[in-house]
């Protein structure tokens, strides 16, 4: 007597799906302070690349797309991008308390270090070794910014229109040396219109 063949599972023909990474919980005020404190202690020469790694990849407070949108808003506002980013992220989760915790964590260590180094630099600024040191730091900072720009711009490959807008902004500021405010006033409405046209 032969046994019946086992029935195939209902989803046998369905393609295997990779489970999405778990969504991180809302960070506490303490977590925001410590996260930006660590960022302020390690972000020598360029905080934005390390900020993206800390916020998106390490803690997963927001997604990569949300970070790009938030960074775009912070670049449009006056002030330093990383300062604006810390305030906006803190406000998003805990209002003004979160914003205060984020910005205090970000500037606490750098402020003390800059004051100390500024005092030392006044005495040794003409030393050629010190000049070579700052030149090397500038090169490292440029590399970090290029790496972050690549990660942020990579999703734009899906839209030729948005990629052209980004390229036009780069040419206007880096090549033609047009004023940043004028470029933003012209390109922001164009970018918003282009996004509305390509969004589903």
C-alpha positions in Angstrom: 0.0 0.0 0.0 1.6 3.2 -1.1 1.3 6.4 0.9 -0.1 9.5 -0.7 2.4 12.1 -1.7 2.6 15.0 0.7 0.8 18.0 -0.5 2.8 21.0 -1.5 2.4 24.1 0.7 0.1 26.7 -0.6 2.9 29.2 -1.1 5.4 26.8 -2.7 5.4 28.6 -6.0 5.7 32.1 -4.4 9.1 33.7 -4.5 11.0 33.9 -1.3 11.0 37.3 0.2 13.7 38.8 2.4 12.3 40.0 5.7 12.5 43.8 6.2 14.8 44.9 8.9 13.0 45.7 12.2 11.9 49.2 12.7 13.8 50.9 15.5 11.8 52.3 18.4 11.5 56.0 18.9 14.7 57.2 20.5 14.6 58.7 24.0 15.9 62.2 24.8 18.9 60.5 26.4 19.5 58.4 23.3 19.4 61.6 21.1 21.8 63.4 23.4 24.3 60.4 23.5 24.0 59.8 19.8 24.8 63.4 18.9 27.4 63.5 21.6 29.3 60.6 20.1 28.9 62.2 16.6 30.3 65.5 17.9 33.3 63.6 19.4 34.1 61.7 16.2 33.1 63.9 13.3 36.4 65.6 12.6 36.2 67.7 9.4 32.8 66.5 8.2 29.8 65.6 10.3 27.2 64.9 7.7 28.6 61.5 6.4 29.0 60.2 10.0 25.6 61.7 10.9 23.9 59.6 8.1 25.7 56.5 9.3 24.7 57.1 12.9 21.1 58.0 12.2 20.2 55.7 9.3 22.5 52.7 9.5 23.4 52.4 13.2 20.3 53.5 15.1 17.8 53.3 12.3 15.9 56.3 13.7 14.8 57.2 10.1 15.1 55.7 6.7 17.6 56.7 4.0 14.9 58.4 2.0 13.7 60.3 5.1 17.3 61.4 5.8 17.6 62.7 2.3 14.4 64.7 2.6 15.3 66.1 6.0 18.8 67.0 4.7 17.3 68.8 1.8 15.1 70.9 4.1 18.1 71.7 6.4 20.2 72.8 3.4 17.5 75.2 2.4 17.4 76.8 5.9 20.0 79.3 7.1 22.7 78.0 9.4 24.9 74.9 9.4 23.4 71.8 7.9 24.4 69.5 10.7 23.1 71.9 13.4 19.7 72.2 11.5 19.6 68.4 11.2 20.1 67.8 14.9 17.4 70.3 15.8 14.9 68.9 13.2 15.5 65.3 14.2 15.1 66.1 17.9 11.9 68.1 17.2 10.5 65.3 15.3 10.7 62.8 18.2 10.4 64.9 21.4 9.7 68.5 20.5 11.9 71.3 21.9 13.3 69.0 24.5 14.6 66.6 21.9 15.9 69.5 19.8 17.8 70.9 22.8 19.2 67.5 23.8 20.4 66.9 20.2 22.1 70.2 19.7 23.7 70.2 23.1 25.1 66.8 22.6 26.4 67.8 19.2 28.2 71.0 20.2 29.4 70.1 23.7 32.7 68.4 22.9 33.5 70.3 19.7 33.1 73.7 21.4 35.6 72.7 24.1 38.1 71.3 21.6 37.8 74.3 19.3 38.5 76.7 22.1 41.6 74.7 23.2 42.9 74.2 19.6 42.3 77.9 18.8 44.5 78.9 21.7 47.2 76.5 20.6 46.9 77.5 16.9 47.6 81.2 17.7 51.1 80.2 18.9 52.0 77.7 16.2 50.1 78.8 13.0 53.3 79.6 11.1 54.8 76.2 11.8 55.0 74.3 8.4 54.2 71.0 10.2 51.0 72.5 11.5 50.1 73.8 8.0 50.7 70.3 6.5 48.5 68.8 9.2 45.5 71.1 8.4 46.0 70.4 4.7 45.7 66.6 5.4 42.6 67.2 7.5 41.0 69.2 4.7 41.7 66.4 2.2 40.1 63.8 4.5 37.1 66.0 5.1 36.6 66.4 1.3 36.7 62.7 0.9 34.0 62.2 3.6 31.8 64.8 1.9 32.2 63.1 -1.5 31.3 59.7 0.0 28.1 61.1 1.6 27.2 63.0 -1.6 27.4 59.7 -3.5 25.1 57.9 -1.0 22.6 60.7 -0.9 22.5 61.1 -4.7 22.4 57.4 -5.5 18.5 57.1 -5.2 18.2 59.9 -7.8 19.3 57.4 -10.4 15.7 56.2 -10.7 14.6 59.6 -12.0 16.4 61.3 -14.8 14.5 64.6 -14.1 15.6 64.8 -10.5 19.2 63.8 -11.4 19.3 66.6 -13.9 18.0 69.1 -11.2 20.8 67.9 -8.9 23.4 68.3 -11.7 22.1 71.7 -12.5 22.5 72.8 -8.9 26.0 71.5 -8.8 27.0 73.2 -12.0 25.5 76.5 -10.9 27.3 76.6 -7.5 30.6 74.7 -8.1 31.3 75.6 -11.8 29.5 78.9 -12.5 30.0 80.2 -8.9 26.5 81.6 -8.7 25.3 82.8 -5.3 23.8 80.0 -3.2 20.7 81.9 -2.2 19.9 82.8 -5.9 20.5 79.2 -6.9 18.2 77.9 -4.2 15.5 80.4 -5.0 15.5 79.3 -8.6 16.1 75.6 -8.3 13.8 74.8 -5.4 10.5 75.6 -7.2 11.8 73.6 -10.2 12.7 70.7 -8.0 9.4 70.7 -6.2 7.5 70.8 -9.6 9.7 68.0 -10.9 9.1 65.9 -7.9 5.3 66.4 -8.1 5.4 65.3 -11.7 7.5 62.1 -11.2 5.8 61.0 -7.9 3.1 58.4 -8.2 
